[in-house]
């Protein structure tokens, strides 16, 4: 489902308005260039502290941008006036490790004891890759980046554990160093890659068959697969740890904030 208009939202607020009315339901890569995009994880209050500890122990896949207190729906730091229940194009609901629903809003499942976590997303540094001459074929399309479960285990916290998920982009061999330099500036949106080269070294059998997102072939035989930690990791953790309830964004369907990418840059 997509909007009748082909105009790409220019700001996080414009994108959220489209999502809230279900007028734009597609991956958000390329939307609102320069604005921070965020992954979402929502848990009941009684497990929220242990999940926060999990994020602190695993800052590469789960960098925390904002925590919204139990029962509140407004991310007052990153997007004042927004509603976390409606302002993402598509959600996922996991119950005891099983994905049971993929709703367009959370009104029917919302509870006052739910704590929401917004986590950094690699879509936020894609603009920097583009500016450094690294083409991204999924940019501003209705397709998403490739994402994979890996053999890299996260550091457990309480009941939360499981494999790290990574996003992958094909990068020309002569621009790999530039890709590393460009993304290292953004540790709060996953930062530098966790792996470059041989996918089998991190447990990925075939880089053209992703676990989440869409498949992409290299544009040139010399292109190198480059892997960044990914905020879909909480979904892999939900499936592995089987909490009674965890709500997330659908892979590739992010929350767009009012923060600018450069607000989170370190150098």
C-alpha positions in Angstrom: 0.0 0.0 0.0 1.4 3.4 -1.0 0.1 6.9 -1.2 -1.4 8.1 -4.5 1.2 10.9 -4.5 4.8 10.1 -5.5 6.2 13.0 -3.5 8.7 11.9 -0.9 8.1 13.5 2.5 10.8 16.1 3.1 10.6 16.1 6.9 9.9 13.7 9.7 6.7 15.6 10.5 5.4 15.3 6.9 6.2 11.6 6.9 4.4 11.0 10.2 1.3 12.8 9.0 1.2 10.4 6.0 1.7 7.3 8.2 -1.0 8.4 10.7 -3.6 8.4 8.0 -2.3 5.1 6.4 -1.6 7.0 3.2 2.0 5.8 2.9 2.8 2.2 3.9 6.3 1.2 2.7 9.9 1.1 3.9 11.2 4.5 4.9 14.7 4.5 3.4 15.2 7.8 1.6 12.3 9.6 3.2 13.0 13.0 4.9 16.7 13.0 4.1 18.8 14.4 6.9 16.3 13.5 9.6 17.0 10.8 12.2 15.0 7.6 11.7 14.4 5.2 14.6 13.6 1.6 15.3 10.9 0.9 17.9 10.6 -1.7 20.7 7.7 -1.6 23.2 7.5 -3.8 26.3 5.4 -3.9 29.5 6.8 -1.9 32.4 7.8 -5.1 34.4 10.4 -6.0 31.7 11.4 -2.5 30.5 14.4 -2.1 32.9 15.9 -5.4 31.8 15.4 -4.4 28.2 17.1 -1.0 28.8 20.0 -2.9 30.4 20.1 -5.1 27.3 20.4 -2.0 25.1 23.2 -0.6 27.3 25.1 -3.9 27.0 24.5 -3.9 23.2 24.9 -0.3 22.0 25.9 -1.2 18.4 22.5 -2.8 17.5 20.4 -1.0 20.1 21.6 2.6 20.6 18.9 4.4 22.6 17.6 7.7 21.3 14.6 8.1 23.7 12.6 6.1 26.2 8.9 7.0 26.5 7.6 6.3 30.0 4.8 3.8 30.7 1.5 4.8 29.3 2.8 7.8 27.4 2.6 8.0 23.6 4.5 11.2 22.8 8.2 11.1 22.1 8.6 14.5 23.6 12.4 14.7 23.0 12.7 13.5 19.4 9.3 14.3 18.0 7.1 16.5 20.2 3.4 16.1 19.3 3.9 12.7 17.7 2.0 9.6 18.7 4.0 6.4 18.9 0.8 4.3 18.3 0.1 5.7 14.9 3.1 7.4 13.4 5.0 4.4 12.0 3.9 2.9 8.6 3.6 -0.6 9.9 4.1 -2.5 13.2 4.7 -6.0 14.4 3.2 -7.6 17.6 5.1 -10.6 19.1 3.5 -12.8 21.7 5.7 -15.5 23.3 8.2 -15.2 20.5 5.6 -15.5 17.7 4.7 -12.7 15.3 0.9 -12.6 15.7 -0.1 -9.3 14.0 1.3 -6.7 11.6 -1.1 -3.8 12.2 -0.9 -0.2 10.7 -1.5 1.3 14.2 -1.5 0.1 17.8 -4.8 1.5 19.0 -6.3 -1.9 19.5 -3.3 -3.4 21.4 -2.2 -0.3 23.4 -2.0 -0.7 27.2 -1.1 1.9 29.9 1.8 -0.2 31.2 3.7 -0.1 27.9 7.2 1.5 27.8 8.5 2.5 24.3 12.1 2.6 23.2 13.3 4.5 20.1 16.6 3.1 18.9 19.0 4.5 16.3 18.6 3.3 12.7 21.1 3.0 9.9 18.7 4.7 7.5 19.9 7.9 9.3 23.4 7.6 7.9 22.4 6.6 4.4 22.3 10.3 3.4 26.0 10.5 4.4 26.8 7.4 2.2 25.0 9.0 -0.8 26.9 12.3 -0.3 30.1 10.3 -0.3 29.3 8.8 -3.8 28.0 5.4 -2.6 24.9 4.5 -4.5 22.0 2.8 -2.6 19.6 1.1 -5.0 16.8 0.9 -2.4 17.0 4.7 -1.7 13.6 6.4 -2.2 11.9 3.1 -3.5 9.2 1.0 -1.9 11.8 -1.7 -1.1 14.0 -2.1 1.9 17.6 -2.8 2.7 18.7 -6.5 3.1 18.9 -7.7 6.8 20.3 -10.9 8.2 20.4 -12.8 11.4 24.1 -13.6 12.2 26.2 -15.9 14.3 27.2 -12.9 16.5 25.5 -13.3 19.8 24.3 -10.3 21.8 25.3 -9.8 25.5 22.3 -11.1 27.5 20.4 -9.1 30.1 17.7 -10.8 32.2 15.5 -12.8 29.8 16.8 -11.0 26.7 19.3 -12.6 24.5 19.7 -13.7 20.9 21.6 -13.1 17.7 22.6 -9.7 16.3 20.8 -8.7 13.1 22.8 -6.7 10.5 21.9 -4.6 7.5 23.9 -5.1 4.4 24.8 -2.8 1.5 27.0 -3.5 -1.5 29.8 -1.0 -1.6 32.4 -0.5 -4.5 35.7 -1.9 -3.3 37.4 1.5 -3.8 34.8 3.2 -1.5 34.8 0.8 1.4 37.1 3.0 3.5 35.0 6.0 2.7 31.8 4.1 3.8 33.5 3.2 7.1 34.6 6.8 7.7 31.2 8.3 6.8 29.2 6.1 9.2 31.7 6.1 12.1 30.5 9.7 12.7 27.1 8.3 13.8 27.5 5.9 16.8 23.9 6.6 17.9 22.7 5.2 14.5 24.9 2.1 14.6 28.1 3.7 13.6 30.9 1.9 11.8 30.3 -1.5 10.2 30.6 -4.7 12.3 31.9 -6.7 9.4 33.3 -6.2 5.9 33.6 -9.0 3.3 32.9 -12.7 3.6 29.3 -13.2 4.8 30.0 -16.7 6.0 32.4 -15.4 8.7 29.3 -14.0 10.5 27.0 -16.9 9.7 25.3 -15.7 6.5 25.1 -18.4 3.9 23.8 -16.3 1.0 23.9 -12.5 0.9 21.2 -12.4 -1.8 18.7 -14.2 0.5 18.0 -11.9 3.4 16.0 -12.8 6.6 14.3 -9.4 6.5 13.9 -6.7 3.9 14.6 -7.2 0.2 17.3 -9.0 -1.8 19.8 -7.0 -3.7 22.5 -8.2 -6.2 25.8 -6.4 -6.4 25.9 -3.8 -9.2 29.5 -4.8 -10.1 31.5 -8.0 -9.6 34.0 -6.0 -7.5 31.4 -4.7 -5.0 32.0 -5.7 -1.4 29.2 -6.7 1.1 29.4 -4.3 4.1 27.4 -5.1 7.3 26.2 -2.7 10.0 24.5 -3.6 13.3 20.7 -3.3 12.9 17.8 -2.2 15.1 15.8 -5.3 13.9 17.9 -7.1 16.5 15.1 -6.7 19.2 12.8 -8.7 16.8 15.3 -11.6 16.7 15.6 -11.3 20.5 11.8 -11.5 20.8 11.8 -14.7 18.8 14.7 -16.2 20.7 13.7 -15.0 24.2 9.9 -15.3 23.8 8.7 -12.5 26.1 4.9 -12.5 26.6 4.6 -9.3 24.6 6.9 -7.2 22.5 5.8 -4.7 19.9 8.2 -3.4 17.2 8.2 -1.6 13.9 7.9 -3.9 10.8 11.5 -4.2 9.3 12.3 -1.2 7.3 9.3 0.8 8.4 10.8 3.3 10.8 9.7 6.2 13.1 10.9 9.5 11.6 11.9 12.0 14.2 12.4 15.8 14.1 16.1 15.4 15.1 18.7 16.0 12.3 21.4 13.5 11.5 24.0 16.0 12.3 22.6 16.4 15.8 23.9 12.9 16.5 27.2 13.2 14.8 30.3 13.1 17.0 32.9 14.6 14.6 
